[in-house]
């Protein structure tokens, strides 16, 4: 039988061996041992001492995180706390598939950048009952940087009512995404998604402020010889500009931060709309008055040239003054 990596929360210090040396390490708040009498709800592992009753009273909801072969299963909100804990190094390297279930994606997004550190070969990701509800959340998956296949279950993920596949291809293909829900990504889909969201890329590039552009180029390791990021980006190859535009699309991981940036975006958009309307009104006014203005310009020019000496003296006087 294949050995399973297991870690249990809440053991007293010195109660068991470190996680790296355990044959099985399992974090679970709902695991029960049969025939345990009064302590039937206390999670145990071989060789570990029973937890104190005070520890038992502070358990959260049900959760489980375990390595089984090449799969890391993360079930329940509490399991996320153990993503960054020490794991058996060889077992962690064997992990190629990560499955999240019964927890909120906004909390998953907070630990996605840690997964590659602990599980360097993880490339297949599955989400079930994780409340993925909008396209913006797909942006968070770019933190994995190496995701080759993505699966989002229809159960508990409202985003399934939207055409999210095309956006996922657009946003994640440059990180190696090749398969979605078991179906291979085709060259035609790559071309279609880039065409579909080209307008979004153009808007992002034109609106990206310098204070966000510089750290973005640094993260992409593109700023090593760049002294003027905006000028460099304007002259960069289209493929590089597209990647920068994609990476500028980020998922705001907290409601407070999201609300703050949304409000800033609303004010900025309102300012752009106001400026555009003002410009259009001025152009309409100019269009109506232009014939009169043009006649005055032509008339003044002909008068000046008909009395050239006088006109030149007036110009010299203006220069001297």
URJOLIN-V294371 format. One record per residue. N is the residue number from 0. RES is the residue in one letter. PSI is psi in radians with two decimals (* if undefined). BURIAL is # if it has 9 or more other ideal C-beta (glycine too) atoms within 8 Angstrom, else .. D_FIRST is the distance of its C-alpha to the first C-alpha in Angstrom with 1 decimal. Layout:
n={N,N}
res={RES,RES}
psi={PSI,PSI}
burial={BURIAL,BURIAL}
d_first={D_FIRST,D_FIRST}
//
This chain:
n={0,1,2,3,4,5,6,7,8,9,10,11,12,13,14,15,16,17,18,19,20,21,22,23,24,25,26,27,28,29,30,31,32,33,34,35,36,37,38,39,40,41,42,43,44,45,46,47,48,49,50,51,52,53,54,55,56,57,58,59,60,61,62,63,64,65,66,67,68,69,70,71,72,73,74,75,76,77,78,79,80,81,82,83,84,85,86,87,88,89,90,91,92,93,94,95,96,97,98,99,100,101,102,103,104,105,106,107,108,109,110,111,112,113,114,115,116,117,118,119,120,121,122,123,124,125,126,127,128,129,130,131,132,133,134,135,136,137,138,139,140,141,142,143,144,145,146,147,148,149,150,151,152,153,154,155,156,157,158,159,160,161,162,163,164,165,166,167,168,169,170,171,172,173,174,175,176,177,178,179,180,181,182,183,184,185,186,187,188,189,190,191,192,193,194,195,196,197,198,199,200,201,202,203,204,205,206,207,208,209,210,211,212,213,214,215,216,217,218,219,220,221,222,223,224,225,226,227,228,229,230,231,232,233,234,235,236,237,238,239,240,241,242,243,244,245,246,247,248,249,250,251,252,253,254,255,256,257,258,259,260,261,262,263,264,265,266,267,268,269,270,271,272,273,274,275,276,277,278,279,280,281,282,283,284,285,286,287,288,289,290,291,292,293,294,295,296,297,298,299,300,301,302,303,304,305,306,307,308,309,310,311,312,313,314,315,316,317,318,319,320}
res={X,X,X,X,X,X,X,X,X,X,X,X,X,X,X,X,X,X,X,X,X,X,X,X,X,X,X,X,X,X,X,X,X,X,X,X,X,X,X,X,X,X,X,X,X,X,X,X,X,X,X,X,X,X,X,X,X,X,X,X,X,X,X,X,X,X,X,X,X,X,X,X,X,X,X,X,X,X,X,X,X,X,X,X,X,X,X,X,X,X,X,X,X,X,X,X,X,X,X,X,X,X,X,X,X,X,X,X,X,X,X,X,X,X,X,X,X,X,X,X,X,X,X,X,X,X,X,X,X,X,X,X,X,X,X,X,X,X,X,X,X,X,X,X,X,X,X,X,X,X,X,X,X,X,X,X,X,X,X,X,X,X,X,X,X,X,X,X,X,X,X,X,X,X,X,X,X,X,X,X,X,X,X,X,X,X,X,X,X,X,X,X,X,X,X,X,X,X,X,X,X,X,X,X,X,X,X,X,X,X,X,X,X,X,X,X,X,X,X,X,X,X,X,X,X,X,X,X,X,X,X,X,X,X,X,X,X,X,X,X,X,X,X,X,X,X,X,X,X,X,X,X,X,X,X,X,X,X,X,X,X,X,X,X,X,X,X,X,X,X,X,X,X,X,X,X,X,X,X,X,X,X,X,X,X,X,X,X,X,X,X,X,X,X,X,X,X,X,X,X,X,X,X,X,X,X,X,X,X,X,X,X,X,X,X,X,X,X,X,X,X}
psi={2.50,2.38,2.56,2.35,2.18,2.44,2.33,2.32,2.61,0.16,2.52,2.67,2.24,0.03,-0.45,3.05,2.81,2.76,-0.52,-0.46,-0.10,2.47,-0.64,2.25,2.09,2.23,2.00,2.31,-0.08,0.10,2.33,2.47,2.34,2.59,0.68,0.04,-2.26,-0.40,0.54,-0.35,0.00,2.06,2.37,2.74,2.82,2.28,-0.01,2.59,2.66,2.55,2.71,2.72,-0.55,-0.61,-0.67,-0.56,-0.16,0.37,2.55,-2.67,3.07,2.38,2.79,2.33,2.19,2.70,2.16,1.76,-2.08,0.28,2.26,2.07,2.24,1.90,2.17,2.64,-0.74,-0.39,-0.43,-0.42,-0.33,0.02,-0.72,0.14,2.80,2.29,2.76,2.13,-0.76,-0.67,-0.65,-0.64,-0.42,-0.32,2.12,-0.31,2.34,2.22,2.12,2.41,2.55,0.82,2.83,2.34,-0.59,-0.50,-0.59,-0.70,-0.47,-0.36,-0.01,-0.60,-0.21,-0.33,-0.74,-0.48,-0.72,-0.59,1.37,-0.37,0.13,2.21,-0.19,2.17,2.39,2.43,2.16,2.23,0.92,0.14,0.81,1.97,-0.21,2.79,-0.55,-0.52,-0.45,-0.52,-0.58,-0.48,-0.27,-0.35,-0.36,-0.61,1.21,0.18,2.12,-0.44,2.50,2.36,2.18,2.04,2.54,-0.39,2.06,0.29,1.63,-0.31,-0.30,-0.30,-0.08,2.85,1.28,-0.32,-0.80,-0.71,-0.67,-0.69,-0.79,-0.78,-0.51,-0.10,-0.58,-0.18,0.03,0.18,2.13,-0.27,2.38,2.17,0.72,-0.01,2.31,2.45,2.21,2.84,-0.66,-0.68,-0.65,-0.81,-0.76,-0.75,-0.71,-0.67,-0.72,-0.67,0.30,-0.69,-0.67,-0.74,-0.75,-0.73,-0.75,-0.79,-0.74,-0.49,-0.12,2.01,2.74,-0.62,-0.30,-0.48,-0.76,-0.88,-0.50,-0.78,-0.60,-0.73,-0.60,0.04,0.76,-0.01,0.28,-0.58,0.36,2.18,-0.48,1.55,-0.74,-0.78,-0.70,-0.74,-0.67,-0.50,-0.03,2.85,2.60,-0.66,-0.68,-0.71,-0.68,-0.74,-0.75,-0.74,-0.73,-0.78,-0.34,-0.31,1.89,2.65,2.14,2.08,-0.14,2.61,-0.66,-0.81,-0.73,-0.78,-0.69,-0.85,-0.56,-0.71,-0.74,-0.73,-0.69,-0.77,-0.75,-0.75,-0.69,-0.68,-0.73,-0.76,-0.74,-0.77,-0.70,-0.79,-0.70,-0.73,-0.73,-0.73,-0.70,-0.68,-0.68,-0.73,-0.73,-0.68,-0.65,-0.60,-0.12,-0.74,-0.73,-0.77,-0.74,-0.73,-0.71,-0.69,-0.81,-0.75,-0.84,-0.67,-0.76,-0.68,-0.77,-0.75,-0.41,-0.41,1.13,-0.71,-0.83,-0.71,-0.70,-0.70,-0.70,-0.68,-0.73,-0.70,-0.72,-0.64,-0.75,-0.65,*}
burial={.,.,.,#,#,#,#,#,#,#,#,.,.,.,.,#,.,.,#,.,.,#,.,#,#,#,#,#,#,.,#,.,.,.,.,#,.,.,.,#,.,#,#,#,#,.,.,#,.,.,#,.,.,.,#,#,.,.,.,.,.,#,#,#,#,#,#,.,.,.,#,#,#,#,#,#,#,#,#,#,.,#,#,.,.,.,#,#,.,.,#,#,#,#,#,#,#,#,#,#,#,#,#,.,#,#,#,#,#,.,#,#,.,#,#,#,.,#,#,.,.,#,#,#,#,#,#,#,#,#,#,#,.,.,.,.,#,#,#,#,#,#,.,#,.,#,#,#,#,#,#,#,#,.,.,.,#,.,#,.,.,.,.,#,#,#,#,#,#,#,#,#,#,.,#,#,#,.,#,#,.,.,.,.,#,.,.,.,#,#,.,#,#,#,.,.,#,.,.,#,#,#,.,#,#,.,.,#,.,.,.,#,#,#,.,#,#,#,.,#,.,#,#,.,.,#,.,.,#,.,.,#,#,.,.,#,.,.,.,#,#,#,#,#,#,#,#,#,#,.,#,.,#,.,.,.,#,#,.,.,#,.,.,.,.,.,.,#,.,.,.,.,.,.,.,.,.,.,.,.,.,.,.,.,.,.,.,.,.,.,.,.,.,.,.,.,.,.,.,.,.,.,.,#,.,.,.,.,.,.,#,.,.,.,.,.,.,.,.,.,.}
d_first={0.0,3.8,6.4,9.2,12.8,15.0,18.9,21.2,24.9,27.8,26.9,30.0,30.6,29.2,27.0,23.7,22.6,23.1,20.5,20.0,18.8,16.4,12.6,12.7,16.0,17.1,20.7,21.6,24.9,24.1,20.9,21.9,20.9,22.1,25.1,26.0,29.7,31.7,28.9,26.6,26.7,25.8,22.5,20.8,18.0,17.4,20.6,22.6,26.0,27.0,28.8,32.5,34.0,35.9,32.8,31.4,34.6,34.3,31.0,31.3,30.0,26.4,24.1,20.6,19.4,15.9,14.0,10.9,10.4,14.0,15.3,17.4,18.3,21.6,22.8,26.2,29.1,28.1,24.9,27.2,28.4,25.1,24.9,27.0,25.4,23.8,20.3,18.2,20.1,17.5,15.2,18.4,19.4,16.3,17.4,19.5,19.6,21.0,21.4,24.2,25.0,27.6,29.6,32.9,33.0,35.9,33.7,30.9,33.7,34.4,31.0,30.5,32.3,29.8,26.7,27.5,28.1,24.7,22.7,24.9,23.0,22.8,24.9,23.7,24.8,24.8,27.0,27.1,29.7,30.9,34.6,35.4,38.9,41.0,41.0,41.8,38.3,37.0,38.8,36.4,33.6,35.6,34.5,31.1,32.9,30.5,29.2,28.8,27.7,28.5,27.7,29.8,29.1,32.3,31.3,32.8,34.2,37.9,38.2,37.0,40.6,41.8,41.7,39.3,37.7,40.9,41.1,37.5,38.2,41.5,40.1,36.7,37.3,38.6,35.4,33.5,32.7,32.1,30.4,31.0,29.2,27.7,31.2,32.4,35.4,38.4,41.3,43.6,41.7,42.0,45.7,46.3,44.5,46.5,49.7,48.9,48.4,50.9,53.4,50.9,50.4,54.2,54.8,52.1,53.7,57.2,56.4,54.0,55.9,56.1,54.5,51.3,51.7,51.8,48.5,46.9,48.1,46.9,43.4,43.4,45.0,48.1,50.7,51.0,54.4,55.5,58.5,59.3,56.1,57.9,60.1,57.2,55.2,58.2,58.6,54.9,53.4,52.4,48.7,48.6,50.6,48.2,45.2,47.1,48.1,44.5,43.3,46.2,44.7,42.7,41.3,43.0,40.3,42.4,44.9,47.7,47.3,47.0,50.2,52.0,51.3,52.0,55.4,56.2,55.3,57.5,60.5,60.1,59.9,62.9,64.8,64.1,65.3,68.4,69.3,68.8,71.0,73.7,73.7,74.0,77.0,78.6,78.2,79.8,82.7,83.2,83.1,85.9,88.0,87.4,90.5,92.8,91.2,91.4,95.1,95.8,94.0,96.0,99.2,98.8,97.9,101.0,103.2,101.9,102.5,106.0,106.9,104.9,107.1,106.8,103.0,102.6,104.7,102.6,99.4,100.8,101.9,98.4,96.9,99.4,98.7}
//
